[in-house]
């Protein structure tokens, strides 16, 4: 096969079937035999971490990622990316469009993967220096290319519309800390949460908790962003399917919030004379 048609990968290697060079006889992920070894012995989250990090994870790492995946699996209809999928589902669009809607909305700066990337980058800059965190969270962005991402309007990892941390998020943080290193990012966030929330006068969000967990897993901002997008899709998918079956009559339509600048008034059926 000409070299121009060879794909290059540093982590994935395939042995082709003798009868069909386009079919794989064996696949190796970072040197591990996927179908002869990994699938038989590893868990789904061990396999994920092997692909992303390039080495066999510790059992505690796989357990932490599994619990994080469960925390993120379904954020509920109030979460913007889930609601985007619901809009696609109730409209009867194809399934891929509903998921793409969720990914698009879930990639932004308010609870999305771009906000998560900023949080993970700040962990690299600030470490466990709370005074540095206070300073950097007030001016978090270095890249302000307005054609791609506008400047973030709130401290990343915080909910500007909240008064107190939601009970389920507090429970999630307390649970995840049990699977994380004692001196890691999650433990530090739990210890300093009250101080940071008082300083910014708003509670932390799920983005802050997810970012800390991904830092404890030693994942960079790009790896963390990809996982964050992936792990939130199950809830989006199920809500989209449910709304598809329930139909638009049970779906809220925010009519009172819509104002027409040039309202033509109530509809009037044309008279018989007008149709002649």
C-alpha positions as YAML, in Angstrom:
chain: A
units: angstrom
residues:
- id: 1
  name: UNK
  ca: [0.00, 0.00, 0.00]
- id: 2
  name: UNK
  ca: [1.45, 3.45, -0.89]
- id: 3
  name: UNK
  ca: [2.76, 5.44, 2.07]
- id: 4
  name: UNK
  ca: [0.33, 8.27, 1.26]
- id: 5
  name: UNK
  ca: [-2.55, 6.03, 2.40]
- id: 6
  name: UNK
  ca: [-1.09, 4.96, 5.75]
- id: 7
  name: UNK
  ca: [-2.66, 6.38, 8.89]
- id: 8
  name: UNK
  ca: [-0.27, 7.08, 11.75]
- id: 9
  name: UNK
  ca: [-1.10, 6.50, 15.45]
- id: 10
  name: UNK
  ca: [1.14, 6.42, 18.48]
- id: 11
  name: UNK
  ca: [-1.28, 4.44, 20.65]
- id: 12
  name: UNK
  ca: [-3.17, 2.13, 18.27]
- id: 13
  name: UNK
  ca: [-1.73, -0.66, 16.14]
- id: 14
  name: UNK
  ca: [-3.58, -3.17, 13.97]
- id: 15
  name: UNK
  ca: [-2.47, -6.42, 12.38]
- id: 16
  name: UNK
  ca: [-4.40, -6.87, 9.12]
- id: 17
  name: UNK
  ca: [-6.13, -10.04, 8.08]
- id: 18
  name: UNK
  ca: [-4.21, -11.83, 5.35]
- id: 19
  name: UNK
  ca: [-7.31, -12.10, 3.18]
- id: 20
  name: UNK
  ca: [-8.46, -8.49, 3.75]
- id: 21
  name: UNK
  ca: [-6.00, -5.69, 4.54]
- id: 22
  name: UNK
  ca: [-8.92, -3.43, 5.55]
- id: 23
  name: UNK
  ca: [-10.00, -5.79, 8.36]
- id: 24
  name: UNK
  ca: [-8.06, -6.18, 11.60]
- id: 25
  name: UNK
  ca: [-6.77, -9.53, 12.81]
- id: 26
  name: UNK
  ca: [-5.62, -8.03, 16.12]
- id: 27
  name: UNK
  ca: [-5.69, -4.55, 17.71]
- id: 28
  name: UNK
  ca: [-3.23, -3.21, 20.26]
- id: 29
  name: UNK
  ca: [-3.84, -0.19, 22.49]
- id: 30
  name: UNK
  ca: [-0.58, 1.11, 23.94]
- id: 31
  name: UNK
  ca: [0.80, -2.39, 23.46]
- id: 32
  name: UNK
  ca: [-2.10, -4.26, 25.08]
- id: 33
  name: UNK
  ca: [-4.03, -6.81, 23.00]
- id: 34
  name: UNK
  ca: [-7.52, -5.27, 23.04]
- id: 35
  name: UNK
  ca: [-9.63, -8.27, 21.98]
- id: 36
  name: UNK
  ca: [-7.40, -10.95, 23.43]
- id: 37
  name: UNK
  ca: [-6.54, -9.26, 26.72]
- id: 38
  name: UNK
  ca: [-8.15, -5.91, 27.59]
- id: 39
  name: UNK
  ca: [-11.82, -6.72, 26.94]
- id: 40
  name: UNK
  ca: [-11.53, -10.01, 28.78]
- id: 41
  name: UNK
  ca: [-9.90, -8.61, 31.90]
- id: 42
  name: UNK
  ca: [-10.39, -4.84, 32.17]
- id: 43
  name: UNK
  ca: [-13.39, -2.71, 33.06]
- id: 44
  name: UNK
  ca: [-14.81, -0.06, 30.76]
- id: 45
  name: UNK
  ca: [-13.21, 2.74, 32.78]
- id: 46
  name: UNK
  ca: [-9.84, 1.00, 32.93]
- id: 47
  name: UNK
  ca: [-9.96, 0.77, 29.15]
- id: 48
  name: UNK
  ca: [-10.91, 4.45, 28.84]
- id: 49
  name: UNK
  ca: [-8.00, 5.53, 31.01]
- id: 50
  name: UNK
  ca: [-5.64, 3.23, 29.11]
- id: 51
  name: UNK
  ca: [-6.65, 4.92, 25.85]
- id: 52
  name: UNK
  ca: [-6.41, 8.45, 27.21]
- id: 53
  name: UNK
  ca: [-3.33, 8.14, 29.44]
- id: 54
  name: UNK
  ca: [-1.33, 5.43, 27.72]
- id: 55
  name: UNK
  ca: [-0.74, 3.23, 30.75]
- id: 56
  name: UNK
  ca: [-2.62, 0.73, 32.81]
- id: 57
  name: UNK
  ca: [-4.53, 2.69, 35.48]
- id: 58
  name: UNK
  ca: [-4.60, 1.98, 39.18]
- id: 59
  name: UNK
  ca: [-7.87, 0.51, 40.50]
- id: 60
  name: UNK
  ca: [-8.51, 3.72, 42.47]
- id: 61
  name: UNK
  ca: [-8.24, 5.79, 39.28]
- id: 62
  name: UNK
  ca: [-10.78, 3.64, 37.46]
- id: 63
  name: UNK
  ca: [-13.10, 3.81, 40.47]
- id: 64
  name: UNK
  ca: [-12.86, 7.62, 40.58]
- id: 65
  name: UNK
  ca: [-13.61, 7.94, 36.85]
- id: 66
  name: UNK
  ca: [-16.56, 5.55, 37.19]
- id: 67
  name: UNK
  ca: [-18.08, 7.60, 40.01]
- id: 68
  name: UNK
  ca: [-17.48, 10.84, 38.10]
- id: 69
  name: UNK
  ca: [-19.21, 9.31, 35.08]
- id: 70
  name: UNK
  ca: [-22.22, 8.48, 37.24]
- id: 71
  name: UNK
  ca: [-22.31, 12.03, 38.64]
- id: 72
  name: UNK
  ca: [-22.27, 13.48, 35.11]
- id: 73
  name: UNK
  ca: [-24.46, 10.84, 33.41]
- id: 74
  name: UNK
  ca: [-27.70, 12.79, 33.76]
- id: 75
  name: UNK
  ca: [-27.71, 16.39, 34.93]
- id: 76
  name: UNK
  ca: [-31.46, 16.57, 34.34]
- id: 77
  name: UNK
  ca: [-33.76, 18.77, 32.23]
- id: 78
  name: UNK
  ca: [-32.59, 21.99, 33.90]
- id: 79
  name: UNK
  ca: [-29.10, 21.52, 32.42]
- id: 80
  name: UNK
  ca: [-28.72, 23.36, 29.12]
- id: 81
  name: UNK
  ca: [-27.11, 20.59, 27.06]
- id: 82
  name: UNK
  ca: [-29.73, 18.06, 28.19]
- id: 83
  name: UNK
  ca: [-32.49, 20.49, 27.33]
- id: 84
  name: UNK
  ca: [-30.99, 21.02, 23.88]
- id: 85
  name: UNK
  ca: [-31.25, 17.28, 23.24]
- id: 86
  name: UNK
  ca: [-34.83, 17.34, 24.53]
- id: 87
  name: UNK
  ca: [-35.68, 20.07, 22.03]
- id: 88
  name: UNK
  ca: [-34.35, 17.87, 19.27]
- id: 89
  name: UNK
  ca: [-36.21, 14.85, 20.56]
- id: 90
  name: UNK
  ca: [-39.59, 16.54, 20.84]
- id: 91
  name: UNK
  ca: [-39.14, 17.96, 17.34]
- id: 92
  name: UNK
  ca: [-38.75, 14.43, 15.99]
- id: 93
  name: UNK
  ca: [-35.29, 15.02, 14.59]
- id: 94
  name: UNK
  ca: [-32.92, 12.12, 14.03]
- id: 95
  name: UNK
  ca: [-30.98, 10.83, 17.02]
- id: 96
  name: UNK
  ca: [-27.60, 12.13, 15.85]
- id: 97
  name: UNK
  ca: [-28.99, 15.67, 15.59]
- id: 98
  name: UNK
  ca: [-30.30, 15.52, 19.16]
- id: 99
  name: UNK
  ca: [-26.91, 14.43, 20.44]
- id: 100
  name: UNK
  ca: [-25.08, 17.01, 18.33]
- id: 101
  name: UNK
  ca: [-27.35, 19.68, 19.80]
- id: 102
  name: UNK
  ca: [-26.37, 18.52, 23.26]
- id: 103
  name: UNK
  ca: [-22.67, 18.57, 22.38]
- id: 104
  name: UNK
  ca: [-22.92, 22.04, 20.85]
- id: 105
  name: UNK
  ca: [-24.64, 23.59, 23.85]
- id: 106
  name: UNK
  ca: [-22.51, 21.57, 26.27]
- id: 107
  name: UNK
  ca: [-19.27, 22.91, 24.82]
- id: 108
  name: UNK
  ca: [-19.73, 26.48, 25.98]
- id: 109
  name: UNK
  ca: [-18.60, 28.77, 28.76]
- id: 110
  name: UNK
  ca: [-21.54, 28.30, 31.12]
- id: 111
  name: UNK
  ca: [-21.27, 24.81, 32.57]
- id: 112
  name: UNK
  ca: [-19.75, 23.52, 29.35]
- id: 113
  name: UNK
  ca: [-16.48, 21.94, 28.30]
- id: 114
  name: UNK
  ca: [-14.83, 25.28, 27.51]
- id: 115
  name: UNK
  ca: [-15.39, 26.41, 31.08]
- id: 116
  name: UNK
  ca: [-14.01, 23.08, 32.25]
- id: 117
  name: UNK
  ca: [-10.86, 23.59, 30.15]
- id: 118
  name: UNK
  ca: [-10.28, 26.95, 31.83]
- id: 119
  name: UNK
  ca: [-10.68, 25.34, 35.27]
- id: 120
  name: UNK
  ca: [-8.18, 22.59, 34.48]
- id: 121
  name: UNK
  ca: [-5.68, 25.10, 33.09]
- id: 122
  name: UNK
  ca: [-6.00, 27.18, 36.24]
- id: 123
  name: UNK
  ca: [-5.20, 24.12, 38.35]
- id: 124
  name: UNK
  ca: [-1.87, 23.98, 36.52]
- id: 125
  name: UNK
  ca: [-1.26, 27.66, 37.23]
- id: 126
  name: UNK
  ca: [-2.59, 28.00, 40.76]
- id: 127
  name: UNK
  ca: [-2.06, 24.58, 42.32]
- id: 128
  name: UNK
  ca: [-3.28, 24.75, 45.89]
- id: 129
  name: UNK
  ca: [-2.52, 28.46, 46.48]
- id: 130
  name: UNK
  ca: [-5.87, 29.92, 47.49]
- id: 131
  name: UNK
  ca: [-4.76, 33.55, 47.13]
- id: 132
  name: UNK
  ca: [-3.59, 32.87, 43.60]
- id: 133
  name: UNK
  ca: [-6.94, 31.20, 42.88]
- id: 134
  name: UNK
  ca: [-8.79, 34.29, 44.09]
- id: 135
  name: UNK
  ca: [-6.74, 36.49, 41.78]
- id: 136
  name: UNK
  ca: [-6.81, 34.29, 38.69]
- id: 137
  name: UNK
  ca: [-10.50, 33.44, 38.90]
- id: 138
  name: UNK
  ca: [-11.27, 37.13, 38.50]
- id: 139
  name: UNK
  ca: [-9.35, 37.29, 35.21]
- id: 140
  name: UNK
  ca: [-9.16, 33.69, 34.02]
- id: 141
  name: UNK
  ca: [-8.83, 33.97, 30.26]
- id: 142
  name: UNK
  ca: [-5.61, 34.50, 28.37]
- id: 143
  name: UNK
  ca: [-7.11, 33.72, 24.96]
- id: 144
  name: UNK
  ca: [-9.92, 36.18, 24.23]
- id: 145
  name: UNK
  ca: [-10.42, 35.58, 20.51]
- id: 146
  name: UNK
  ca: [-13.96, 36.91, 20.29]
- id: 147
  name: UNK
  ca: [-14.55, 35.13, 17.00]
- id: 148
  name: UNK
  ca: [-14.23, 31.79, 18.84]
- id: 149
  name: UNK
  ca: [-15.04, 32.30, 22.51]
- id: 150
  name: UNK
  ca: [-16.21, 35.53, 24.15]
- id: 151
  name: UNK
  ca: [-14.82, 36.52, 27.52]
- id: 152
  name: UNK
  ca: [-16.32, 34.43, 30.30]
- id: 153
  name: UNK
  ca: [-18.73, 36.49, 32.41]
- id: 154
  name: UNK
  ca: [-18.37, 34.68, 35.73]
- id: 155
  name: UNK
  ca: [-15.63, 32.96, 37.75]
- id: 156
  name: UNK
  ca: [-15.12, 29.60, 36.03]
- id: 157
  name: UNK
  ca: [-16.32, 26.72, 38.16]
- id: 158
  name: UNK
  ca: [-18.94, 28.84, 39.95]
- id: 159
  name: UNK
  ca: [-22.67, 29.29, 39.45]
- id: 160
  name: UNK
  ca: [-23.35, 33.05, 39.16]
- id: 161
  name: UNK
  ca: [-27.10, 32.48, 39.57]
- id: 162
  name: UNK
  ca: [-26.86, 30.33, 42.70]
- id: 163
  name: UNK
  ca: [-27.05, 31.19, 46.38]
- id: 164
  name: UNK
  ca: [-25.92, 27.90, 47.94]
- id: 165
  name: UNK
  ca: [-24.33, 24.72, 46.64]
- id: 166
  name: UNK
  ca: [-27.05, 22.26, 45.58]
- id: 167
  name: UNK
  ca: [-27.43, 19.28, 47.89]
- id: 168
  name: UNK
  ca: [-26.70, 16.74, 45.15]
- id: 169
  name: UNK
  ca: [-23.48, 18.54, 44.17]
- id: 170
  name: UNK
  ca: [-22.31, 18.64, 47.79]
- id: 171
  name: UNK
  ca: [-23.08, 14.92, 48.05]
- id: 172
  name: UNK
  ca: [-21.18, 14.28, 44.81]
- id: 173
  name: UNK
  ca: [-18.10, 16.14, 46.04]
- id: 174
  name: UNK
  ca: [-18.14, 14.27, 49.35]
- id: 175
  name: UNK
  ca: [-18.41, 10.96, 47.50]
- id: 176
  name: UNK
  ca: [-15.71, 11.65, 44.93]
- id: 177
  name: UNK
  ca: [-13.25, 12.74, 47.62]
- id: 178
  name: UNK
  ca: [-13.40, 9.19, 49.02]
- id: 179
  name: UNK
  ca: [-11.93, 7.85, 45.76]
- id: 180
  name: UNK
  ca: [-9.35, 10.62, 45.26]
- id: 181
  name: UNK
  ca: [-5.84, 11.19, 46.67]
- id: 182
  name: UNK
  ca: [-5.84, 12.63, 50.19]
- id: 183
  name: UNK
  ca: [-3.72, 15.58, 49.08]
- id: 184
  name: UNK
  ca: [-5.34, 15.98, 45.66]
- id: 185
  name: UNK
  ca: [-7.46, 18.60, 43.94]
- id: 186
  name: UNK
  ca: [-10.82, 17.25, 45.11]
- id: 187
  name: UNK
  ca: [-9.72, 17.17, 48.76]
- id: 188
  name: UNK
  ca: [-8.38, 20.73, 48.47]
- id: 189
  name: UNK
  ca: [-11.58, 21.94, 46.82]
- id: 190
  name: UNK
  ca: [-13.67, 20.41, 49.59]
- id: 191
  name: UNK
  ca: [-11.51, 22.05, 52.28]
- id: 192
  name: UNK
  ca: [-11.51, 25.51, 50.67]
- id: 193
  name: UNK
  ca: [-14.96, 25.56, 49.09]
- id: 194
  name: UNK
  ca: [-16.56, 27.74, 51.77]
- id: 195
  name: UNK
  ca: [-13.76, 30.30, 51.60]
- id: 196
  name: UNK
  ca: [-13.95, 30.58, 47.81]
- id: 197
  name: UNK
  ca: [-17.75, 30.71, 47.77]
- id: 198
  name: UNK
  ca: [-17.76, 33.50, 50.36]
- id: 199
  name: UNK
  ca: [-15.15, 35.44, 48.37]
- id: 200
  name: UNK
  ca: [-17.10, 35.26, 45.09]
- id: 201
  name: UNK
  ca: [-20.55, 35.33, 46.73]
- id: 202
  name: UNK
  ca: [-21.76, 32.34, 44.70]
- id: 203
  name: UNK
  ca: [-21.45, 28.54, 45.00]
- id: 204
  name: UNK
  ca: [-19.19, 26.22, 43.05]
- id: 205
  name: UNK
  ca: [-20.72, 24.38, 40.11]
- id: 206
  name: UNK
  ca: [-20.43, 20.84, 38.79]
- id: 207
  name: UNK
  ca: [-17.73, 22.13, 36.43]
- id: 208
  name: UNK
  ca: [-15.41, 22.83, 39.36]
- id: 209
  name: UNK
  ca: [-15.97, 19.37, 40.83]
- id: 210
  name: UNK
  ca: [-15.46, 17.62, 37.48]
- id: 211
  name: UNK
  ca: [-12.30, 19.62, 36.78]
- id: 212
  name: UNK
  ca: [-10.82, 18.72, 40.16]
- id: 213
  name: UNK
  ca: [-11.59, 15.03, 39.62]
- id: 214
  name: UNK
  ca: [-9.99, 15.08, 36.17]
- id: 215
  name: UNK
  ca: [-6.91, 16.81, 37.61]
- id: 216
  name: UNK
  ca: [-6.66, 14.06, 40.24]
- id: 217
  name: UNK
  ca: [-6.74, 11.59, 37.32]
- id: 218
  name: UNK
  ca: [-3.76, 13.46, 35.82]
- id: 219
  name: UNK
  ca: [-5.64, 14.37, 32.64]
- id: 220
  name: UNK
  ca: [-4.88, 17.59, 30.76]
- id: 221
  name: UNK
  ca: [-7.47, 20.14, 29.65]
- id: 222
  name: UNK
  ca: [-7.98, 18.60, 26.21]
- id: 223
  name: UNK
  ca: [-8.40, 15.08, 27.55]
- id: 224
  name: UNK
  ca: [-10.67, 16.34, 30.30]
- id: 225
  name: UNK
  ca: [-12.82, 18.31, 27.86]
- id: 226
  name: UNK
  ca: [-13.36, 15.28, 25.64]
- id: 227
  name: UNK
  ca: [-14.35, 13.08, 28.56]
- id: 228
  name: UNK
  ca: [-16.62, 15.75, 30.01]
- id: 229
  name: UNK
  ca: [-18.53, 15.96, 26.72]
- id: 230
  name: UNK
  ca: [-18.76, 12.17, 26.41]
- id: 231
  name: UNK
  ca: [-19.81, 11.39, 29.96]
- id: 232
  name: UNK
  ca: [-22.81, 13.74, 29.87]
- id: 233
  name: UNK
  ca: [-24.36, 12.19, 26.76]
- id: 234
  name: UNK
  ca: [-26.31, 9.29, 28.38]
- id: 235
  name: UNK
  ca: [-28.78, 11.60, 30.12]
- id: 236
  name: UNK
  ca: [-29.15, 13.76, 27.02]
- id: 237
  name: UNK
  ca: [-29.90, 10.67, 24.94]
- id: 238
  name: UNK
  ca: [-32.52, 9.23, 27.29]
- id: 239
  name: UNK
  ca: [-34.29, 12.57, 27.78]
- id: 240
  name: UNK
  ca: [-34.38, 13.10, 24.01]
- id: 241
  name: UNK
  ca: [-35.92, 9.66, 23.49]
- id: 242
  name: UNK
  ca: [-38.49, 10.27, 26.20]
- id: 243
  name: UNK
  ca: [-39.58, 13.63, 24.77]
- id: 244
  name: UNK
  ca: [-39.79, 12.10, 21.29]
- id: 245
  name: UNK
  ca: [-42.41, 9.67, 22.62]
- id: 246
  name: UNK
  ca: [-44.28, 12.16, 24.81]
- id: 247
  name: UNK
  ca: [-44.70, 14.70, 22.02]
- id: 248
  name: UNK
  ca: [-44.82, 18.47, 21.82]
- id: 249
  name: UNK
  ca: [-48.16, 18.91, 23.65]
- id: 250
  name: UNK
  ca: [-46.48, 18.11, 26.98]
- id: 251
  name: UNK
  ca: [-43.37, 20.16, 26.22]
- id: 252
  name: UNK
  ca: [-43.21, 23.64, 27.80]
- id: 253
  name: UNK
  ca: [-43.39, 26.51, 25.36]
- id: 254
  name: UNK
  ca: [-42.27, 29.82, 26.80]
- id: 255
  name: UNK
  ca: [-44.88, 31.94, 25.04]
- id: 256
  name: UNK
  ca: [-45.09, 34.71, 27.69]
- id: 257
  name: UNK
  ca: [-41.39, 35.40, 27.18]
- id: 258
  name: UNK
  ca: [-41.82, 36.06, 23.45]
- id: 259
  name: UNK
  ca: [-42.63, 39.61, 22.36]
- id: 260
  name: UNK
  ca: [-43.42, 40.45, 18.74]
- id: 261
  name: UNK
  ca: [-42.16, 43.85, 17.62]
- id: 262
  name: UNK
  ca: [-44.76, 44.02, 14.81]
- id: 263
  name: UNK
  ca: [-47.76, 42.05, 16.09]
- id: 264
  name: UNK
  ca: [-50.38, 41.62, 13.31]
- id: 265
  name: UNK
  ca: [-53.06, 40.86, 15.89]
- id: 266
  name: UNK
  ca: [-55.39, 37.85, 16.15]
- id: 267
  name: UNK
  ca: [-55.75, 35.64, 13.10]
- id: 268
  name: UNK
  ca: [-58.85, 36.35, 11.02]
- id: 269
  name: UNK
  ca: [-60.17, 33.70, 8.68]
- id: 270
  name: UNK
  ca: [-60.69, 35.11, 5.18]
- id: 271
  name: UNK
  ca: [-64.32, 35.56, 4.23]
- id: 272
  name: UNK
  ca: [-65.92, 33.72, 1.33]
- id: 273
  name: UNK
  ca: [-66.12, 36.98, -0.60]
- id: 274
  name: UNK
  ca: [-62.44, 37.63, -0.07]
- id: 275
  name: UNK
  ca: [-61.56, 34.29, -1.67]
- id: 276
  name: UNK
  ca: [-63.41, 35.06, -4.88]
...
